[in-house]
Amino acid sequence: MYISKLSVKNYRNFGEEKFTIPLKPFTAIIGENNIGKSNLIDCIGLVLSQDITMFKKRFLDIDDINSKTKENFKKSIVRVIDEETIDDSEMKFPEVKVELILDELDDDQLAVVGDWFYEKTFTKAKLTYWFKPRAGFKRQEWIERQVANLRELLSEGKVKKEELYNHVEFPIDQYEYVIFGGNNPTNKCDPYFLKMLKLEVLDALRDAKKELVVTTGNINYYIVF
C-alpha cells in the first residue's frame, strides 16, 4: 500500500485553492526552506498518525489555518456592516481539508479499508480529514455580534474602516474535525482500523552534520548514506 495522491486545502501555507500532488511508492519532496515541505508531511499525519501528540494537533490552532483565507473571511464580515439585514448563508467560513488516496492494497489491507472505497473498482480507498465549524454553531448570532462590535469601533473613531478586519475575531473554539472514508462525510473512520494503517512521521532533518552524529566516549561517528 502507498499514498498515490494527496490534496490539501487551507492548511498553513496551502490556500483556498486545493493543492494536489500525485505520489509514488517512493517520493522525494525537495524545496527551499519555509516552502511547505514539513507542512505537507504534517497533513498526512493529521489523517493517519497514531502518535499521542497528534490527537491534540488534530484540533487545529488558529495559526494552522491559511492566513490569506482568514484575512479574506474577516474582510467579508467587514463588508456587511453597512447592510440592514445579514444573511449568514453568504458567509463562507474557512474549512481545512486533507484527502489521501490509498493504492495497491494487499488482501489484508483491503479488509481494513472495506468501508472507505470511493470508486467502482474497489481497489482504491480515500481518507479525508475535515476541520470545520461544528453543527451547533450559531453562525448568524456570531456574525451579528462581530458586526455590532465593528460598528461601535467605527462610530467611536477608534479604527479606520480599512483596518476593521483586524478586529474581527475568528471562532476557532466553534470548530471540530472528522476523519471519514470514501465520499461520505458521515462515514467516520473507526480509530481501531486507522491504527492498522501504521504510519511513522519523523522530524525534519535540519542539520545533517549535527543530527546524525553518534558519540561514543571521545570518538565521533557519522552516519553516511
Buried (B, 14 or more C-beta within 10 A) or exposed (E): BEBBBBBBBBBBBBBBEEBEEEBEEEEEEEEEEEEBBBBBBBBBBBBBBBEEEBEEBBEBEEEBBBEEBBEBBBEBBBEBBEEEEBEBEEBEBBBBBBBBBBBEBEEEBBEBBEBBBBEEEEEBBBBBBBBBBEEEBEBEEBBBEBBEBBEEBBEEEEBEEEEBBEBBEBBBEBBBBBBBBBEEEEBEBEEEBBEEBEBEBEEEEEEEEEEEEEEEEEEEEEEEE
